[in-house]
Amino acid sequence: MTLLEATPTKSTSESGPVSFSKSRPLDALAIAGAILCCALWGGNAVAVKAVVGDVPPIGLAGIRFCISIPVIGWIASRTPNKFKIQRKHWWLVPIHGLFLAAQVSTFNWGTSHGQAGRSSVFINVHPLVVTPLSVWILHEHVGWKALTGLASAFSGVIVLVAGRLMAGGDPKADVIVFCSGCLFGIQSVFQKWCYRKVAPASLLFWQTPIAILICFLGTTVFESQEEWKVSQSAVLAIMYQGLAVSGVCFSVWSLLLGRYEAASLAALGFMTPLFGISLGTWIHAEPVTSSLILGAALIGFGVYLTAIDKRKRKVPA
């Protein structure tokens, strides 16, 4: 069974919203999809940093969303619901478009003014936001294994990047990326809530043009048009962000959110810095340090605990 086939097909059923009990604990399909997203997300901060000086942050977000539409559209066309959204649920689309534009624009701004390594840390606070909100709003059950796994994975991220965090940086940029991570966490829970009414791929497809409009209005008002210039490295970095991150990652993550529990899925996001640092170590032939080994072990153990936390979930009243 593929992820497209696994996505619930009654998101827009006339008989009523899909119950939160439709969500299920993690399985091999969820872990494989999350690994794909984290592997591609691992290079996102580096790709954003490569465009600094060529394209302003808000404008960069708009361009990558434009590039992502064909990928998102193709994936949406392969799902059972395709592009359908009931008229009474269209009010959700502009809200998600605003969330998307704000989250990516703030991440781009913070990363362009800070350090890519530090951005990889602060953007990954989102699991710590998703977990309490998913219990409160989505009525998901989070067992002690999942909580222990969340703590272990977060500790692993800190071990991985402790040296980078001590190396200094722009506090204002760090705060902006931290806020972007919190926005991503809130957005994930809101998306999961909306998937009772709207199919994941359909919502992602229609919210993207709204985000494009917001970003291009934002760059016109707040950013200097003299900053725009194109180099070969910038084109490659922008294509990566548009196709791999906004196209593939956002689509896969949305489908995963529509199928699995938000809290358990978010914990897997802690793998992103591991992929980013490991990729840098491999490309630049840097030595494998004890912090890399320990951090990877803590993250792996945390992911394992989260994956095996399969206690029976309660159906909300």
Secondary structure, DSSP 4 states (H G I P E B T S, - for coil): --HHHHS-S-TT-TT-PPPGGG-B---HHHHHHHHHHHHHHTTHHHHHHHTTTTS-HHHHHHHHHHHHHHHHHHHHHTSTTTT---GGGTTHHHHHHHHHHHHHHHHHHHHHHS-HHHHHHHGGGHHHHHHHHHHHTS-----HHHHHHHHHHHHHHHHHHHHHHHT---HHHHHHHHHHHHHHHHHHHHHHHHTTTS-HHHHHHHHHHHHHHHHHHHHHHHS-GGG----HHHHHHHHIIIIIIIIIIHHHHHHHHHHB-HHHHHHGGGHHHHHHHHHHHHHTT----HHHHHHHHHHHHHHHHHHH--PPPPPP-
